Amino acid sequence: MDLENLARAVWERIVPSAAPENAWWVLTALAAALAVVVLPPLWHLVRPAVTIVHELGHAIVGILVGRRFTGFVVSADMSGLAVTVGPRRGFGRVVSTWAGYPAPAILGAVGVQIALHGWAPTALFAALVVLVISLVFTRSLHTVLAVLATAVAVGTAWWWGSPAVAALLTLAASVFALFGAWRHLGAVITGGGRGDDPAQLAQLTGVPTWIWHLLYVAVLAACSWWAWTALAPQVLGA
C-alpha cells in the first residue's frame, strides 16, 4: 500500500459514521460490559485498562495545571502510580492527585455519547494515539505489556472493525470503564490504605478522607446519570 492509499485508508477509518439503528447492539454492549466486570476471570484480565486510565487521569490533569509528567507504572496487582513533578503541596498537587478515580468514569460517560452518535471510529483512533504516546512514559516491563495489549486491542478494533463493530466495542468499553470506576472506588472505600488517593488528599488538605469518598461518589454518579440519559431511550425502547 503506497503512502497516498494508506492516508486515504486511515482517513476513512477516522471520519464519523452513523451508529447502528437497531437497539440490539446497545443491549449487547451493556451485557458484555457487565459480564466483564462481574466475572472474576474476565475482570482480572481486562482491569489493567481501568488502571491505565486512572494513572493517565493523574498525568493529564497534572500537565494541565503546570506539573511535569515523568512516567507511570501499572503493577502486577493492578495498582498503579503516576509521577508528576512540581510543588509538593498546593492546588496543582491536589487536583492532579484527585483526578485518578474520576478519570475512567468521565471517559466512560463521554465514550457512551460518542458511540451513540457515530464518532466511535474517531474515538478509537484518538485512544490509540494516546496509548502509543503513553508508551514513552511507561516505567516497568509490566506497564509496557499492559499498555501494548490495550493498544493492540484498540488498534485491531479501529483498523479491521466495521463502523457497527467499532460502535459496539466503543460502547461496551465505555460502559465497562464506568462500571470499572465504581468497582475501583468501592475497593478503595472499603479497604483503602494510607497510600491511596483519598488518604493522600486528606494529608494534603486536612479535609477528612470520607469527604473525598463522597466527592468521588458524586462525580461517578453524575457521569453514570449522563450516560444513562443517552442509553435509556435505546434500552427502554428495545
Summary of the structure (lengths in Angstrom):
residues: 238
radius of gyration: 18.3
end to end distance: 42.5
largest distance: 59.7
contacts: 779
relative contact order: 0.16
helix: 74%
strand: 6%
